[in-house]
Amino acid sequence: MRRNKQVGVIAKRLLQLSMKDGELVPEQVNAVLQAIDKHPPRNYRATLREYLRLVRRQVERSRAIVEFAGELNPELLNSIEAELSAHYGRPVSTVTQENPDLIAGWRIHIDSDVYDASIATHLNQLGKATAR
């Protein structure tokens, strides 16, 4: 399917209207959607699809999934959140998921980056190194 340049431009502008200080604001997203509903642009379905894609991408950019095995100290989680926010230069929120396959440690997914400090990964790397 060929992408319409105008649809992309409109969707990017709608995303800008949905943000404040670099953060996606749910109330503004709702206002944008209500405005589109009242005054649908040409190719509104394609525009809505592109806008949804951009909104999802923005949400993924500002959410870190922290997988852990065992106990996760709340202070450590706050520290991780602060470090990621400083590193990426934008507010980052964390979502936790317990993963016993990690044995011990943690793995963080944010956007397309993965930070892994788990025992399972170290054991796998050690196994590959000694199998040669």
N, C-alpha and C positions, 0 to 999 in steps of 0.2 A: 504494500500500500504506500503510495506516494504521500509524503507529508506536505501539507500546505504551509508555506512560510508565514502567511498572515495568521493562521491558527496558532502557530508557535509564539508569535509576537504578542497576540492577545492573551494567551495563557500565561506567558511570563509577566505581563503587566498585571493580570489578575492575581498572580502569586505575590507580586510586590505590594499590591493593595491589601493582601492578607497578612502581611508581616509588619511588625513594629520592633525596632531596634534589633533586627536580625533574627527575631523569633516569630514563629507562626502563632497567630492569635486565633483561637477557635471562634470567638465572636465575630471577628472580621471575615473569617472563612464563611460563616453563615450569612453575613451581610452580602458578600460577593455572590454567593449562590442564590440568595433572594433577588438580587439585582439582575442576575442572568435569567432567572425564572420570569421576572416581570418584563425584561427587554432582551429576549434571546438574540444573540448575534448570528450572523450568517454562519453556517456550518457549526451550529451550537453543539451538536453531539461530538464532533471532532474536537471542538474547543474544550468541552467538559472532560473528555478523555485525556487530553494533554494537560489540562489543569490538575486533574486527579493524579496523573503521573508525577507532575512537579511537586504537588503537595506530599505525596508518599515519599518522594526522594528527600524532601526537606525534613520530614519526620525522621527518616532513617539517618540523616546526617546529624541529628541532635539527640539520638537515643543510643545508648550503649547497653548491650546485653552482656551481663556478667554471669558466666557459668562458673559454678564452684562445686567442690566436693567437701563434705564436712560442714563445719561451721564457718560463717562469714561474719566477721566483726563489723558492726554498724559504723564504727569510726574508720575502718579500712574502706568501706564502701563510700563514705563521705570524702575521704582522701582521694580515692580513685576518680570520683566525680569532679572534684576540684582540679585535679591534675589534667584530666581530659579536657575540661573546659578551658584551662589555661593553654594547653597544647594546641587545641583546634581554634582557639580564639572566638568561641561561641559557647553559649550555655549548652551543657550536655546533661541529660538526665539518665539515670540508670534503671535497668530492669534486671531483676535477679532470676536465675534459673539454677536449680540444683542439678548437678550431673555427676553421679557416682562413678562414671567411667573415667573421670579425670584422676581418680585415686586420691589425690591431694592437690591443692593449688587452685588456680583459676584460669579462665580464658575469657577475653573480652572481645566482642564484635562491635565495631562502630563503623557505619558506612561500609566501605569495602576493606577496612583494616581489621586485622586480627592480632591480638596480643596474647601470647600463650605462656603461662608460667605454671604448667601442670606437671605432675610426676609422670603421668601416662605418656606425654609427649617426649619427655627426657628419656624414659625407658625405651620408647620406640626408636629414638635416634641412636641410643646406645646399642640396641639390638642390631640396627642396620649397619653401624660402624664395625661391630665385631663379627658380622656375618661375611665380611669380604674376605 
